[in-house]
Amino acid sequence: MRELALHFLDLLRNSVEAGARIVELDVAEETASGLLRFELRDDGRGMDETTLARATDPFFTSRTTRRVGMGLALMRACCERCGGELSVASQPGQGTVVTGHLLVSHLDCPPLGDMGAVAQSMACEADAVEFVYRHRVDRKVFSLDTRRIKAKLGMHTLGAAEVLSWIREHVNEELRRLHRGRRTASGG
């Protein structure tokens, strides 16, 4: 995929498909080490040991609507190609946790991409799934929680065009703020 945001969106969609009610995505960029770490947690159906053992196999899926499942396999390949790794932990009825890291300075590492669009897409699901997104760059942190947005607006859903547009713009502006004045791992 051309950007990490698309990988994250694919994994988040897996959580929605697994019946999650709460999905949390934490992304941490560490300038000194050049690492990007992430953790995605959901409270969905989870996977048994047999399914979990094959979860990153691109030719395996538990879905009946298609015969392959590329999300975890592609993210694992991206992490490994960029000097990192991916792990998945899950239990039936307990949800799933996907953790990984990669070197952002690696030649093959895609850019972070449009995380605002990821948050916007998850906000479209806010009547069924709550989304919490935290992003840290060194010591600076930004977070978005659809529950807080709904409470502030007095809404049960976030599907209004102006709200969705604001979410996308807000997330992308906050990420630009986090990256301002940041030195790269290569010293730039």
Kinemage of the C-alpha trace (Angstrom):
@kinemage 1
@onewidth
@group {chain A} dominant
@subgroup {mainchain}
@vectorlist {calphas} color= white
{ca met a 1} P 0.000 0.000 0.000
{ca arg a 2} L 1.139 3.511 -0.730
{ca glu a 3} L 0.745 4.806 2.826
{ca leu a 4} L 0.613 3.461 6.364
{ca ala a 5} L -2.808 5.051 6.878
{ca leu a 6} L -4.290 2.565 4.380
{ca his a 7} L -2.781 -0.337 6.336
{ca phe a 8} L -4.284 1.044 9.543
{ca leu a 9} L -7.660 1.533 7.880
{ca asp a 10} L -7.644 -2.074 6.674
{ca leu a 11} L -6.872 -3.346 10.183
{ca leu a 12} L -9.559 -1.091 11.683
{ca arg a 13} L -12.088 -2.441 9.184
{ca asn a 14} L -11.183 -5.961 10.366
{ca ser a 15} L -12.098 -4.860 13.907
{ca val a 16} L -15.443 -3.497 12.735
{ca glu a 17} L -16.145 -6.732 10.844
{ca ala a 18} L -15.283 -8.678 14.014
{ca gly a 19} L -18.107 -6.909 15.854
{ca ala a 20} L -15.963 -4.609 17.989
{ca arg a 21} L -17.749 -1.925 19.992
{ca ile a 22} L -14.531 -0.069 20.912
{ca val a 23} L -11.414 0.155 18.754
{ca glu a 24} L -8.269 1.945 19.893
{ca leu a 25} L -5.292 2.848 17.718
{ca asp a 26} L -2.092 4.141 19.301
{ca val a 27} L 0.739 5.354 17.072
{ca ala a 28} L 4.059 6.521 18.510
{ca glu a 29} L 6.869 8.064 16.487
{ca glu a 30} L 10.246 8.139 18.201
{ca thr a 31} L 12.640 10.562 16.548
{ca ala a 32} L 15.806 9.346 18.276
{ca ser a 33} L 15.347 5.700 17.273
{ca gly a 34} L 13.582 6.390 13.970
{ca leu a 35} L 10.857 3.928 14.967
{ca leu a 36} L 7.144 4.117 14.424
{ca arg a 37} L 5.303 1.847 16.859
{ca phe a 38} L 1.614 1.056 16.787
{ca glu a 39} L -0.946 -0.902 18.710
{ca leu a 40} L -4.520 -1.588 17.672
{ca arg a 41} L -6.874 -3.034 20.296
{ca asp a 42} L -10.480 -4.081 19.863
{ca asp a 43} L -13.132 -5.856 21.893
{ca gly a 44} L -14.456 -7.865 18.946
{ca arg a 45} L -15.037 -11.602 18.572
{ca gly a 46} L -11.358 -12.460 18.828
{ca met a 47} L -9.744 -15.545 17.324
{ca asp a 48} L -9.143 -19.071 18.536
{ca glu a 49} L -5.608 -20.523 18.473
{ca thr a 50} L -6.048 -22.156 15.062
{ca thr a 51} L -7.312 -18.967 13.429
{ca leu a 52} L -4.673 -16.845 15.180
{ca ala a 53} L -1.883 -19.127 13.930
{ca arg a 54} L -2.972 -18.428 10.341
{ca ala a 55} L -4.058 -14.784 10.772
{ca thr a 56} L -1.095 -13.314 8.882
{ca asp a 57} L -1.306 -15.860 6.041
{ca pro a 58} L -2.539 -13.943 2.967
{ca phe a 59} L -4.342 -17.022 1.683
{ca phe a 60} L -6.433 -17.501 4.803
{ca thr a 61} L -9.511 -15.660 6.009
{ca ser a 62} L -12.283 -16.483 8.419
{ca arg a 63} L -14.731 -14.496 6.288
{ca thr a 64} L -17.178 -16.318 4.075
{ca thr a 65} L -17.477 -13.402 1.623
{ca arg a 66} L -13.967 -13.870 0.178
{ca arg a 67} L -11.226 -16.471 0.112
{ca val a 68} L -8.173 -14.419 1.081
{ca gly a 69} L -7.393 -12.012 3.928
{ca met a 70} L -4.670 -9.544 3.048
{ca gly a 71} L -4.793 -6.901 5.833
{ca leu a 72} L -2.607 -8.500 8.487
{ca ala a 73} L -0.378 -10.168 5.901
{ca leu a 74} L 0.312 -6.884 4.107
{ca met a 75} L 0.982 -5.017 7.349
{ca arg a 76} L 3.325 -7.765 8.548
{ca ala a 77} L 5.189 -7.659 5.220
{ca cys a 78} L 5.471 -3.860 5.431
{ca cys a 79} L 6.842 -3.997 8.983
{ca glu a 80} L 9.360 -6.721 8.155
{ca arg a 81} L 10.439 -5.022 4.920
{ca cys a 82} L 11.140 -1.857 6.946
{ca gly a 83} L 13.225 -3.505 9.662
{ca gly a 84} L 10.395 -4.173 12.092
{ca glu a 85} L 7.882 -6.796 13.053
{ca leu a 86} L 4.198 -7.400 13.714
{ca ser a 87} L 2.504 -9.537 16.332
{ca val a 88} L -1.116 -10.485 16.921
{ca ala a 89} L -2.670 -11.621 20.191
{ca ser a 90} L -6.292 -12.681 20.450
{ca gln a 91} L -8.742 -14.773 22.419
{ca pro a 92} L -12.320 -15.671 21.542
{ca gly a 93} L -14.725 -13.213 23.145
{ca gln a 94} L -11.849 -11.030 24.359
{ca gly a 95} L -10.865 -9.145 21.203
{ca thr a 96} L -7.605 -8.743 19.355
{ca val a 97} L -4.414 -6.733 19.832
{ca val a 98} L -2.128 -6.036 16.866
{ca thr a 99} L 1.253 -4.497 17.677
{ca gly a 100} L 4.095 -3.614 15.430
{ca his a 101} L 6.962 -1.323 14.660
{ca leu a 102} L 9.050 -0.281 11.693
{ca leu a 103} L 11.877 2.072 10.797
{ca val a 104} L 10.458 5.206 9.197
{ca ser a 105} L 13.884 6.021 7.761
{ca his a 106} L 13.941 2.750 5.816
{ca leu a 107} L 13.965 3.245 2.061
{ca asp a 108} L 10.852 1.079 1.630
{ca cys a 109} L 8.805 2.697 4.401
{ca pro a 110} L 5.662 4.334 3.031
{ca pro a 111} L 4.667 7.761 4.380
{ca leu a 112} L 2.151 7.963 7.206
{ca gly a 113} L -0.475 9.347 4.830
{ca asp a 114} L -3.956 10.715 5.461
{ca met a 115} L -4.770 9.673 9.024
{ca gly a 116} L -7.566 12.250 8.969
{ca ala a 117} L -9.338 10.147 6.362
{ca val a 118} L -8.872 7.079 8.585
{ca ala a 119} L -10.480 8.873 11.538
{ca gln a 120} L -13.224 10.165 9.243
{ca ser a 121} L -13.971 6.649 8.021
{ca met a 122} L -14.159 5.337 11.576
{ca ala a 123} L -16.406 8.260 12.580
{ca cys a 124} L -18.861 7.056 9.932
{ca glu a 125} L -19.189 3.912 12.074
{ca ala a 126} L -19.666 5.881 15.325
{ca asp a 127} L -23.237 4.714 15.838
{ca ala a 128} L -21.962 1.113 16.144
{ca val a 129} L -18.276 1.413 17.076
{ca glu a 130} L -16.384 3.918 19.214
{ca phe a 131} L -12.960 4.915 17.944
{ca val a 132} L -10.078 6.208 20.035
{ca tyr a 133} L -6.966 7.399 18.209
{ca arg a 134} L -3.843 8.551 20.009
{ca his a 135} L -0.741 9.723 18.191
{ca arg a 136} L 2.517 10.628 19.864
{ca val a 137} L 5.593 12.208 18.329
{ca asp a 138} L 8.315 12.099 20.962
{ca arg a 139} L 6.662 13.898 23.910
{ca lys a 140} L 3.861 15.634 22.011
{ca val a 141} L 0.500 13.823 22.014
{ca phe a 142} L -2.799 14.183 20.191
{ca ser a 143} L -5.931 12.130 20.814
{ca leu a 144} L -9.383 11.812 19.328
{ca asp a 145} L -12.273 9.917 20.907
{ca thr a 146} L -15.613 9.627 19.091
{ca arg a 147} L -17.421 9.326 22.437
{ca arg a 148} L -16.176 12.763 23.498
{ca ile a 149} L -17.056 14.311 20.150
{ca lys a 150} L -20.588 12.892 20.279
{ca ala a 151} L -21.043 14.107 23.870
{ca lys a 152} L -19.740 17.591 23.023
{ca leu a 153} L -22.049 17.846 20.000
{ca gly a 154} L -24.994 16.156 21.720
{ca met a 155} L -25.238 13.613 18.887
{ca his a 156} L -25.529 9.834 18.753
{ca thr a 157} L -23.942 9.608 15.326
{ca leu a 158} L -21.236 11.591 13.540
{ca gly a 159} L -22.441 11.101 9.967
{ca ala a 160} L -23.164 14.774 9.178
{ca ala a 161} L -20.940 15.963 6.326
{ca glu a 162} L -19.673 19.022 8.207
{ca val a 163} L -18.727 16.901 11.247
{ca leu a 164} L -16.912 14.323 9.116
{ca ser a 165} L -15.095 17.072 7.243
{ca trp a 166} L -14.043 18.701 10.532
{ca ile a 167} L -12.729 15.384 11.901
{ca arg a 168} L -10.515 14.828 8.876
{ca glu a 169} L -9.163 18.379 8.887
{ca his a 170} L -8.698 18.400 12.666
{ca val a 171} L -6.706 15.159 12.761
{ca asn a 172} L -4.448 16.168 9.880
{ca glu a 173} L -3.832 19.627 11.377
{ca glu a 174} L -2.991 18.119 14.777
{ca leu a 175} L -0.540 15.713 13.137
{ca arg a 176} L 1.121 18.632 11.327
{ca arg a 177} L 1.391 20.372 14.729
{ca leu a 178} L 3.015 17.284 16.273
{ca his a 179} L 5.573 17.135 13.478
{ca arg a 180} L 6.510 20.859 13.493
{ca gly a 181} L 10.083 21.421 14.553
{ca arg a 182} L 10.742 17.693 14.710
{ca arg a 183} L 14.206 16.478 13.835
{ca thr a 184} L 14.407 13.326 11.755
{ca ala a 185} L 16.333 10.222 12.835
{ca ser a 186} L 18.961 11.111 10.246
{ca gly a 187} L 19.471 14.495 11.951
{ca gly a 188} L 17.521 16.637 9.461
